[in-house]
Amino acid sequence: MKQRSIGALEVSIVGLGCNNFGGRVDKDGVSSLFTACLDNGINFFDTADVYGNGASEELLGDAVRANRDEVFIATKFGLRGMDPGVTGGSTEWIRSAVDLSLRRLGTDWIDLYQIHTPDSAVHESETLGALNDLVVAGKIREIGCSNYDAELLDNSLDISERESFAAYSTIQNRYSLLHREPESEVLEVCGDRKVGFLPYFPLESGLLTGKVGESGPLPGTRLAEWPADRLDLFLSDSKIATVKRLENWVNLRGRTLLELAFSWLLMNPSVPSVIAGATSVEQLLSNARAADWVLSDIEMAEVNDILTDVPSRRSGE
């Protein structure tokens, strides 16, 4: 599998999201998924201290222990319950959170340590200073942020430059064929300032896997298990109609919606890896194969026309 850079790291262009570890995937399942990752060139694993209430980090740590030097672990902090008066981006919590994650992961270092969400209670310089201390101490190699807007990301990079702190190598925000909000500003900052963009929800929680029809999610799928208020984040009549048009387009080319979802994101040079969860080896292998398609300029134009619903281009007028 091809690799791209995150700071000084070289990671596979398909990564494994570990949010299901300790929930829908047990220890044996994690072991099977990890073996399949190594066999298929996937070396990038993304978790968080909140996934499975810490169980995801523990199971991932157990699985990778014998191959720690061959893999890259990303985890996040800042959403777990903290002591009264302590917030996720504070120096106090960062110092505590990293040691807890290192212990659960059973490792001496974390390759990419990401703040899960901005902390408005502390100045960004405090967060960056604490993260820089961890880099200097060798506990983490690269730092990243998640759910930052373009202004906060840009300001954070300015602080790092001014204070000679380690700078964010990545930002992890929602981005997919159906959710293109980052294109308006955040991706421009990423391109200008050499920050890798890691999309989360690249498959829109199953909407881009072909498992959602006009009547809704198929039984047994992740979306079918969610309450209505959460479904509203992903499902709408317009999105389902767009998926149908995309399915028709890929079917004419002997491709799948899954292949398009991965490959379209990877056409952006700011995206080093597409991270998606998997609950079975079969799903993992499908994800790994999906990134092989390099879309032509004409194909990209046709897809973008479908996404923006421009009838004149699609009809040849």
C-alpha atoms as a printed R data frame, in Angstrom:
    type eleno elety resid chain resno       x       y       z
1   ATOM     1    CA   MET     A     1   0.000   0.000   0.000
2   ATOM     2    CA   LYS     A     2   1.135   3.527  -0.766
3   ATOM     3    CA   GLN     A     3   2.277   5.785   2.044
4   ATOM     4    CA   ARG     A     4   2.199   9.528   2.638
5   ATOM     5    CA   SER     A     5   3.845  11.796   5.200
6   ATOM     6    CA   ILE     A     6   2.572  13.099   8.507
7   ATOM     7    CA   GLY     A     7   5.422  15.246   9.756
8   ATOM     8    CA   ALA     A     8   8.362  12.857  10.022
9   ATOM     9    CA   LEU     A     9   6.086   9.774   9.844
10  ATOM    10    CA   GLU     A    10   5.245   7.676   6.792
11  ATOM    11    CA   VAL     A    11   1.755   6.236   7.106
12  ATOM    12    CA   SER     A    12  -0.415   4.048   4.896
13  ATOM    13    CA   ILE     A    13  -2.979   5.947   2.830
14  ATOM    14    CA   VAL     A    14  -5.675   3.809   4.455
15  ATOM    15    CA   GLY     A    15  -5.761   3.729   8.238
16  ATOM    16    CA   LEU     A    16  -7.860   1.780  10.717
17  ATOM    17    CA   GLY     A    17 -10.187   3.693  13.016
18  ATOM    18    CA   CYS     A    18 -10.378   1.915  16.359
19  ATOM    19    CA   ASN     A    19 -13.584   3.440  17.714
20  ATOM    20    CA   ASN     A    20 -15.293   0.013  17.676
21  ATOM    21    CA   PHE     A    21 -12.595  -1.649  19.794
22  ATOM    22    CA   GLY     A    22 -13.938  -2.606  23.198
23  ATOM    23    CA   GLY     A    23 -17.506  -2.294  21.939
24  ATOM    24    CA   ARG     A    24 -18.532  -3.988  18.705
25  ATOM    25    CA   VAL     A    25 -15.065  -5.598  18.385
26  ATOM    26    CA   ASP     A    26 -13.650  -7.791  21.167
27  ATOM    27    CA   LYS     A    27 -10.059  -8.876  21.830
28  ATOM    28    CA   ASP     A    28 -10.093 -11.727  19.297
29  ATOM    29    CA   GLY     A    29 -11.616  -9.452  16.680
30  ATOM    30    CA   VAL     A    30  -8.963  -6.805  17.278
31  ATOM    31    CA   SER     A    31  -6.231  -9.419  16.888
32  ATOM    32    CA   SER     A    32  -7.686 -10.595  13.566
33  ATOM    33    CA   LEU     A    33  -8.024  -7.047  12.266
34  ATOM    34    CA   PHE     A    34  -4.467  -6.160  13.272
35  ATOM    35    CA   THR     A    35  -3.034  -9.224  11.527
36  ATOM    36    CA   ALA     A    36  -4.987  -8.354   8.380
37  ATOM    37    CA   CYS     A    37  -3.665  -4.786   8.555
38  ATOM    38    CA   LEU     A    38  -0.053  -5.961   8.662
39  ATOM    39    CA   ASP     A    39  -0.684  -8.410   5.822
40  ATOM    40    CA   ASN     A    40  -2.124  -5.641   3.640
41  ATOM    41    CA   GLY     A    41   0.272  -2.785   4.349
42  ATOM    42    CA   ILE     A    42  -1.892  -0.800   6.781
43  ATOM    43    CA   ASN     A    43   0.327   0.639   9.514
44  ATOM    44    CA   PHE     A    44  -1.740   3.568  10.819
45  ATOM    45    CA   PHE     A    45  -4.145   3.143  13.748
46  ATOM    46    CA   ASP     A    46  -6.314   5.934  15.135
47  ATOM    47    CA   THR     A    47  -7.955   5.713  18.550
48  ATOM    48    CA   ALA     A    48  -8.903   7.995  21.466
49  ATOM    49    CA   ASP     A    49  -8.992   7.764  25.229
50  ATOM    50    CA   VAL     A    50 -12.808   7.974  25.137
51  ATOM    51    CA   TYR     A    51 -13.315   5.051  22.753
52  ATOM    52    CA   GLY     A    52 -14.684   2.149  24.769
53  ATOM    53    CA   ASN     A    53 -13.948   4.236  27.864
54  ATOM    54    CA   GLY     A    54 -10.266   3.422  27.455
55  ATOM    55    CA   ALA     A    55 -10.736  -0.167  26.281
56  ATOM    56    CA   SER     A    56  -9.885   0.738  22.679
57  ATOM    57    CA   GLU     A    57  -6.410   1.909  23.674
58  ATOM    58    CA   GLU     A    58  -5.887  -1.181  25.830
59  ATOM    59    CA   LEU     A    59  -6.913  -3.631  23.105
60  ATOM    60    CA   LEU     A    60  -4.902  -1.807  20.458
61  ATOM    61    CA   GLY     A    61  -1.862  -1.794  22.732
62  ATOM    62    CA   ASP     A    62  -2.150  -5.538  23.309
63  ATOM    63    CA   ALA     A    63  -2.453  -6.205  19.582
64  ATOM    64    CA   VAL     A    64   0.512  -4.103  18.432
65  ATOM    65    CA   ARG     A    65   2.964  -4.860  21.239
66  ATOM    66    CA   ALA     A    66   5.080  -7.392  19.320
67  ATOM    67    CA   ASN     A    67   5.185  -5.088  16.259
68  ATOM    68    CA   ARG     A    68   5.320  -1.670  17.899
69  ATOM    69    CA   ASP     A    69   8.211  -0.379  15.763
70  ATOM    70    CA   GLU     A    70   6.314  -1.216  12.555
71  ATOM    71    CA   VAL     A    71   3.119   0.724  13.271
72  ATOM    72    CA   PHE     A    72   1.993   4.264  13.963
73  ATOM    73    CA   ILE     A    73  -0.495   4.962  16.721
74  ATOM    74    CA   ALA     A    74  -2.604   8.092  16.851
75  ATOM    75    CA   THR     A    75  -4.757   8.805  19.861
76  ATOM    76    CA   LYS     A    76  -6.728  11.765  21.170
77  ATOM    77    CA   PHE     A    77  -7.343  13.481  24.489
78  ATOM    78    CA   GLY     A    78  -9.608  16.163  25.866
79  ATOM    79    CA   LEU     A    79 -13.073  14.578  26.049
80  ATOM    80    CA   ARG     A    80 -12.662  12.238  29.019
81  ATOM    81    CA   GLY     A    81 -14.044  13.231  32.415
82  ATOM    82    CA   MET     A    82 -11.542  15.419  34.214
83  ATOM    83    CA   ASP     A    83 -11.073  16.629  37.759
84  ATOM    84    CA   PRO     A    84 -13.131  19.695  38.751
85  ATOM    85    CA   GLY     A    85 -11.500  22.856  37.462
86  ATOM    86    CA   VAL     A    86  -9.378  21.006  34.890
87  ATOM    87    CA   THR     A    87 -10.160  21.205  31.173
88  ATOM    88    CA   GLY     A    88  -8.989  19.181  28.185
89  ATOM    89    CA   GLY     A    89  -6.429  21.601  26.808
90  ATOM    90    CA   SER     A    90  -4.865  22.540  30.122
91  ATOM    91    CA   THR     A    91  -1.288  21.682  30.998
92  ATOM    92    CA   GLU     A    92  -2.455  19.739  34.037
93  ATOM    93    CA   TRP     A    93  -4.800  17.508  32.070
94  ATOM    94    CA   ILE     A    94  -2.471  16.973  29.120
95  ATOM    95    CA   ARG     A    95   0.305  15.752  31.413
96  ATOM    96    CA   SER     A    96  -2.081  13.376  33.139
97  ATOM    97    CA   ALA     A    97  -3.908  12.222  29.998
98  ATOM    98    CA   VAL     A    98  -0.773  11.281  28.072
99  ATOM    99    CA   ASP     A    99   0.505   9.086  30.893
100 ATOM   100    CA   LEU     A   100  -2.867   7.358  31.165
101 ATOM   101    CA   SER     A   101  -2.908   6.706  27.412
102 ATOM   102    CA   LEU     A   102   0.691   5.462  27.397
103 ATOM   103    CA   ARG     A   103  -0.178   3.061  30.202
104 ATOM   104    CA   ARG     A   104  -3.277   1.731  28.439
105 ATOM   105    CA   LEU     A   105  -1.413   1.395  25.147
106 ATOM   106    CA   GLY     A   106   1.533  -0.298  26.860
107 ATOM   107    CA   THR     A   107   4.029   1.811  24.931
108 ATOM   108    CA   ASP     A   108   6.730   4.375  25.633
109 ATOM   109    CA   TRP     A   109   5.592   6.807  22.939
110 ATOM   110    CA   ILE     A   110   2.600   7.921  20.902
111 ATOM   111    CA   ASP     A   111   3.215   8.725  17.249
112 ATOM   112    CA   LEU     A   112   0.443  11.304  16.810
113 ATOM   113    CA   TYR     A   113  -1.202  12.909  19.843
114 ATOM   114    CA   GLN     A   114  -4.310  14.953  19.035
115 ATOM   115    CA   ILE     A   115  -6.511  17.282  21.032
116 ATOM   116    CA   HIS     A   116 -10.023  15.966  20.418
117 ATOM   117    CA   THR     A   117 -11.805  19.317  20.453
118 ATOM   118    CA   PRO     A   118 -10.822  22.948  21.105
119 ATOM   119    CA   ASP     A   119 -10.709  24.075  24.735
120 ATOM   120    CA   SER     A   120 -12.016  27.625  25.048
121 ATOM   121    CA   ALA     A   121 -11.168  27.699  28.760
122 ATOM   122    CA   VAL     A   122  -7.414  27.948  28.185
123 ATOM   123    CA   HIS     A   123  -5.281  29.920  25.780
124 ATOM   124    CA   GLU     A   124  -4.011  27.910  22.845
125 ATOM   125    CA   SER     A   125  -0.442  28.779  23.798
126 ATOM   126    CA   GLU     A   126  -0.859  26.774  27.013
127 ATOM   127    CA   THR     A   127  -2.041  23.702  25.109
128 ATOM   128    CA   LEU     A   128   0.771  23.977  22.575
129 ATOM   129    CA   GLY     A   129   3.370  24.544  25.272
130 ATOM   130    CA   ALA     A   130   2.277  21.432  27.146
131 ATOM   131    CA   LEU     A   131   2.315  19.368  23.947
132 ATOM   132    CA   ASN     A   132   5.739  20.717  23.050
133 ATOM   133    CA   ASP     A   133   7.047  19.564  26.436
134 ATOM   134    CA   LEU     A   134   5.811  16.047  25.645
135 ATOM   135    CA   VAL     A   135   7.591  16.091  22.280
136 ATOM   136    CA   VAL     A   136  10.816  17.217  23.938
137 ATOM   137    CA   ALA     A   137  10.395  14.475  26.565
138 ATOM   138    CA   GLY     A   138   9.994  11.838  23.816
139 ATOM   139    CA   LYS     A   139   6.511  10.802  24.908
140 ATOM   140    CA   ILE     A   140   4.946  11.879  21.604
141 ATOM   141    CA   ARG     A   141   6.369  12.328  18.101
142 ATOM   142    CA   GLU     A   142   3.856  14.510  16.269
143 ATOM   143    CA   ILE     A   143   0.896  16.584  17.443
144 ATOM   144    CA   GLY     A   144  -2.486  17.158  15.867
145 ATOM   145    CA   CYS     A   145  -5.817  18.837  16.486
146 ATOM   146    CA   SER     A   146  -9.402  17.905  15.766
147 ATOM   147    CA   ASN     A   147 -12.555  19.919  15.161
148 ATOM   148    CA   TYR     A   148 -10.632  23.195  14.808
149 ATOM   149    CA   ASP     A   149 -11.867  25.835  12.396
150 ATOM   150    CA   ALA     A   150  -9.556  27.561   9.938
151 ATOM   151    CA   GLU     A   151  -8.973  30.640  12.097
152 ATOM   152    CA   LEU     A   152  -8.021  28.645  15.185
153 ATOM   153    CA   LEU     A   153  -5.757  26.342  13.181
154 ATOM   154    CA   ASP     A   154  -4.021  29.293  11.536
155 ATOM   155    CA   ASN     A   155  -3.588  31.093  14.865
156 ATOM   156    CA   SER     A   156  -2.244  27.921  16.484
157 ATOM   157    CA   LEU     A   157   0.376  27.559  13.776
158 ATOM   158    CA   ASP     A   158   1.364  31.193  14.282
159 ATOM   159    CA   ILE     A   159   1.836  30.589  18.023
160 ATOM   160    CA   SER     A   160   4.009  27.542  17.384
161 ATOM   161    CA   GLU     A   161   6.151  29.484  14.967
162 ATOM   162    CA   ARG     A   162   6.483  32.466  17.303
163 ATOM   163    CA   GLU     A   163   7.213  30.408  20.431
164 ATOM   164    CA   SER     A   164   9.315  27.727  18.682
165 ATOM   165    CA   PHE     A   165   6.831  25.069  19.784
166 ATOM   166    CA   ALA     A   166   6.060  21.865  17.927
167 ATOM   167    CA   ALA     A   167   3.292  22.639  15.426
168 ATOM   168    CA   TYR     A   168   0.204  20.679  14.519
169 ATOM   169    CA   SER     A   169   1.076  18.193  11.774
170 ATOM   170    CA   THR     A   170  -2.549  17.215  11.226
171 ATOM   171    CA   ILE     A   171  -6.105  18.295  11.703
172 ATOM   172    CA   GLN     A   172  -8.894  15.719  11.931
173 ATOM   173    CA   ASN     A   173 -12.311  17.043  10.905
174 ATOM   174    CA   ARG     A   174 -15.392  15.632   9.261
175 ATOM   175    CA   TYR     A   175 -15.019  15.424   5.482
176 ATOM   176    CA   SER     A   176 -16.536  13.215   2.813
177 ATOM   177    CA   LEU     A   177 -18.219  13.262  -0.573
178 ATOM   178    CA   LEU     A   178 -21.380  14.391   1.223
179 ATOM   179    CA   HIS     A   179 -19.846  16.773   3.766
180 ATOM   180    CA   ARG     A   180 -17.543  19.244   2.049
181 ATOM   181    CA   GLU     A   181 -17.509  22.090   4.581
182 ATOM   182    CA   PRO     A   182 -13.682  21.928   5.075
183 ATOM   183    CA   GLU     A   183 -13.150  22.943   1.455
184 ATOM   184    CA   SER     A   184 -14.301  26.494   2.164
185 ATOM   185    CA   GLU     A   185 -11.434  27.414   4.522
186 ATOM   186    CA   VAL     A   186  -9.702  24.668   6.528
187 ATOM   187    CA   LEU     A   187  -8.244  22.818   3.546
188 ATOM   188    CA   GLU     A   188  -6.852  26.079   2.209
189 ATOM   189    CA   VAL     A   189  -4.917  26.561   5.464
190 ATOM   190    CA   CYS     A   190  -3.740  22.946   5.274
191 ATOM   191    CA   GLY     A   191  -2.432  23.448   1.758
192 ATOM   192    CA   ASP     A   192  -0.752  26.750   2.515
193 ATOM   193    CA   ARG     A   193   0.859  25.631   5.761
194 ATOM   194    CA   LYS     A   194   1.609  21.969   5.065
195 ATOM   195    CA   VAL     A   195  -0.828  20.459   7.562
196 ATOM   196    CA   GLY     A   196  -2.223  17.018   6.834
197 ATOM   197    CA   PHE     A   197  -6.013  16.703   6.825
198 ATOM   198    CA   LEU     A   198  -7.361  13.447   8.282
199 ATOM   199    CA   PRO     A   199 -11.056  13.048   7.392
200 ATOM   200    CA   TYR     A   200 -13.368  11.488   9.933
201 ATOM   201    CA   PHE     A   201 -16.704   9.984   8.884
202 ATOM   202    CA   PRO     A   202 -15.278   9.431   5.362
203 ATOM   203    CA   LEU     A   203 -18.078   6.927   4.732
204 ATOM   204    CA   GLU     A   204 -20.726   9.032   6.496
205 ATOM   205    CA   SER     A   205 -21.273   6.190   8.985
206 ATOM   206    CA   GLY     A   206 -22.319   3.809   6.223
207 ATOM   207    CA   LEU     A   207 -24.248   6.134   3.935
208 ATOM   208    CA   LEU     A   208 -21.428   5.825   1.366
209 ATOM   209    CA   THR     A   209 -21.209   2.038   1.506
210 ATOM   210    CA   GLY     A   210 -24.379   1.310  -0.448
211 ATOM   211    CA   LYS     A   211 -26.188   0.052   2.657
212 ATOM   212    CA   VAL     A   212 -28.770   2.821   2.754
213 ATOM   213    CA   GLY     A   213 -31.724   2.811   0.387
214 ATOM   214    CA   GLU     A   214 -34.594   5.186  -0.222
215 ATOM   215    CA   SER     A   215 -36.437   3.572   2.699
216 ATOM   216    CA   GLY     A   216 -33.512   4.142   5.047
217 ATOM   217    CA   PRO     A   217 -30.600   2.124   6.511
218 ATOM   218    CA   LEU     A   218 -30.600  -1.636   6.038
219 ATOM   219    CA   PRO     A   219 -31.267  -3.673   9.211
220 ATOM   220    CA   GLY     A   220 -28.090  -4.524  11.111
221 ATOM   221    CA   THR     A   221 -26.152  -1.507   9.853
222 ATOM   222    CA   ARG     A   222 -24.672   1.104  12.163
223 ATOM   223    CA   LEU     A   223 -27.089   3.814  11.056
224 ATOM   224    CA   ALA     A   224 -30.064   1.525  11.652
225 ATOM   225    CA   GLU     A   225 -29.105   1.316  15.337
226 ATOM   226    CA   TRP     A   226 -28.861   5.070  15.911
227 ATOM   227    CA   PRO     A   227 -31.543   7.306  17.435
228 ATOM   228    CA   ALA     A   228 -33.362   9.754  15.195
229 ATOM   229    CA   ASP     A   229 -31.524  12.833  16.481
230 ATOM   230    CA   ARG     A   230 -28.153  11.339  15.549
231 ATOM   231    CA   LEU     A   231 -29.440  10.071  12.202
232 ATOM   232    CA   ASP     A   232 -30.253  13.667  11.297
233 ATOM   233    CA   LEU     A   233 -26.504  14.365  11.146
234 ATOM   234    CA   PHE     A   234 -26.195  12.014   8.178
235 ATOM   235    CA   LEU     A   235 -29.532  11.275   6.551
236 ATOM   236    CA   SER     A   236 -31.630  13.577   4.429
237 ATOM   237    CA   ASP     A   237 -33.647  13.167   1.257
238 ATOM   238    CA   SER     A   238 -31.100  15.198  -0.689
239 ATOM   239    CA   LYS     A   239 -28.155  13.113   0.531
240 ATOM   240    CA   ILE     A   240 -29.904   9.841  -0.288
241 ATOM   241    CA   ALA     A   241 -30.691  11.200  -3.762
242 ATOM   242    CA   THR     A   242 -27.053  12.210  -4.239
243 ATOM   243    CA   VAL     A   243 -25.886   8.758  -3.161
244 ATOM   244    CA   LYS     A   244 -28.212   7.217  -5.717
245 ATOM   245    CA   ARG     A   245 -26.730   9.377  -8.493
246 ATOM   246    CA   LEU     A   246 -23.203   8.484  -7.360
247 ATOM   247    CA   GLU     A   247 -24.086   4.779  -7.329
248 ATOM   248    CA   ASN     A   248 -25.370   4.999 -10.893
249 ATOM   249    CA   TRP     A   249 -22.152   6.748 -11.937
250 ATOM   250    CA   VAL     A   250 -19.775   4.206 -10.351
251 ATOM   251    CA   ASN     A   251 -21.825   1.248 -11.603
252 ATOM   252    CA   LEU     A   252 -21.334   2.422 -15.179
253 ATOM   253    CA   ARG     A   253 -17.576   2.270 -14.596
254 ATOM   254    CA   GLY     A   254 -17.469  -1.103 -12.883
255 ATOM   255    CA   ARG     A   255 -16.562   0.551  -9.583
256 ATOM   256    CA   THR     A   256 -18.173   0.759  -6.163
257 ATOM   257    CA   LEU     A   257 -19.358   3.614  -3.992
258 ATOM   258    CA   LEU     A   258 -16.810   2.569  -1.368
259 ATOM   259    CA   GLU     A   259 -13.959   2.911  -3.876
260 ATOM   260    CA   LEU     A   260 -15.151   6.361  -4.830
261 ATOM   261    CA   ALA     A   261 -15.483   7.508  -1.202
262 ATOM   262    CA   PHE     A   262 -11.851   6.645  -0.436
263 ATOM   263    CA   SER     A   263 -10.243   7.559  -3.731
264 ATOM   264    CA   TRP     A   264 -12.000  10.913  -4.097
265 ATOM   265    CA   LEU     A   265 -10.647  12.020  -0.701
266 ATOM   266    CA   LEU     A   266  -7.140  10.808  -1.544
267 ATOM   267    CA   MET     A   267  -7.075  12.901  -4.699
268 ATOM   268    CA   ASN     A   268  -6.502  15.852  -2.364
269 ATOM   269    CA   PRO     A   269  -2.743  16.067  -1.669
270 ATOM   270    CA   SER     A   270  -3.439  17.469   1.804
271 ATOM   271    CA   VAL     A   271  -5.026  14.144   2.847
272 ATOM   272    CA   PRO     A   272  -2.286  11.749   4.024
273 ATOM   273    CA   SER     A   273  -4.614   8.919   5.011
274 ATOM   274    CA   VAL     A   274  -8.285   8.008   5.080
275 ATOM   275    CA   ILE     A   275  -9.191   6.437   8.410
276 ATOM   276    CA   ALA     A   276 -12.233   4.201   8.559
277 ATOM   277    CA   GLY     A   277 -13.466   1.748  11.157
278 ATOM   278    CA   ALA     A   278 -14.034  -1.930  10.500
279 ATOM   279    CA   THR     A   279 -15.722  -4.649  12.512
280 ATOM   280    CA   SER     A   280 -14.596  -7.555  10.324
281 ATOM   281    CA   VAL     A   281 -11.593  -8.547   8.236
282 ATOM   282    CA   GLU     A   282 -13.840  -8.495   5.166
283 ATOM   283    CA   GLN     A   283 -14.665  -4.828   5.762
284 ATOM   284    CA   LEU     A   284 -11.014  -4.038   6.347
285 ATOM   285    CA   LEU     A   285  -9.939  -5.664   3.084
286 ATOM   286    CA   SER     A   286 -12.633  -3.765   1.200
287 ATOM   287    CA   ASN     A   287 -11.306  -0.516   2.664
288 ATOM   288    CA   ALA     A   288  -7.737  -1.424   1.744
289 ATOM   289    CA   ARG     A   289  -8.677  -2.161  -1.867
290 ATOM   290    CA   ALA     A   290 -10.826   0.947  -2.195
291 ATOM   291    CA   ALA     A   291  -7.887   3.346  -2.333
292 ATOM   292    CA   ASP     A   292  -6.408   1.958  -5.564
293 ATOM   293    CA   TRP     A   293  -8.484   4.094  -7.923
294 ATOM   294    CA   VAL     A   294  -6.755   7.236  -9.239
295 ATOM   295    CA   LEU     A   295  -9.523   9.346 -10.707
296 ATOM   296    CA   SER     A   296  -8.872  11.230 -13.947
297 ATOM   297    CA   ASP     A   297  -9.529  14.951 -14.264
298 ATOM   298    CA   ILE     A   298 -12.670  14.157 -16.254
299 ATOM   299    CA   GLU     A   299 -13.901  11.725 -13.590
300 ATOM   300    CA   MET     A   300 -13.271  14.264 -10.831
301 ATOM   301    CA   ALA     A   301 -15.207  16.904 -12.771
302 ATOM   302    CA   GLU     A   302 -18.134  14.534 -13.306
303 ATOM   303    CA   VAL     A   303 -18.251  13.545  -9.633
304 ATOM   304    CA   ASN     A   304 -18.073  17.145  -8.484
305 ATOM   305    CA   ASP     A   305 -20.908  18.024 -10.834
306 ATOM   306    CA   ILE     A   306 -23.037  15.304  -9.256
307 ATOM   307    CA   LEU     A   307 -22.184  16.578  -5.793
308 ATOM   308    CA   THR     A   308 -23.063  20.161  -6.623
309 ATOM   309    CA   ASP     A   309 -26.069  19.099  -8.729
310 ATOM   310    CA   VAL     A   310 -25.213  20.982 -11.899
311 ATOM   311    CA   PRO     A   311 -27.668  19.620 -14.512
312 ATOM   312    CA   SER     A   312 -26.102  21.385 -17.490
313 ATOM   313    CA   ARG     A   313 -22.749  19.629 -17.063
314 ATOM   314    CA   ARG     A   314 -24.296  16.203 -16.435
315 ATOM   315    CA   SER     A   315 -26.632  16.476 -19.400
316 ATOM   316    CA   GLY     A   316 -23.913  17.732 -21.729
317 ATOM   317    CA   GLU     A   317 -25.611  21.071 -22.360
